[in-house]
Amino acid sequence: MMPDRPNHVWRCRGCGKTVPLGKGVEVGRSAPQVREVAVVEEGRVQTLPTAAEICPKCENGTAYYVLRQTRGSDEPETRIFECTKCGHKWREYQ
């Protein structure tokens, strides 16, 4: 609630409710809502698409990939790979 001194009231910005402004009047304060937080364990959740690409580090045959626009919008996207076995990252410019 915010004081509306010309009208001698406290006014809620959200609902417009008013309470007289003066001594002996107690104005409550709402408690913040408790938010649920989920902790993700260290490691990769397998939600990224995979491709049959050979890792240059361990020679594994499968890698996760994402597409990113790393250059101008008139140029093709860059595929960024991550090995499913060792986690090595590399990119391919198309």
Secondary structure as UniProt FT lines:
FT   STRAND          2..4
FT   HELIX           5..7
FT   STRAND          9..11
FT   TURN            13..15
FT   STRAND          18..20
FT   TURN            23..24
FT   STRAND          50..51
FT   TURN            56..58
FT   STRAND          63..68
FT   TURN            73..74
FT   STRAND          78..83
FT   TURN            84..86
FT   STRAND          89..93
//
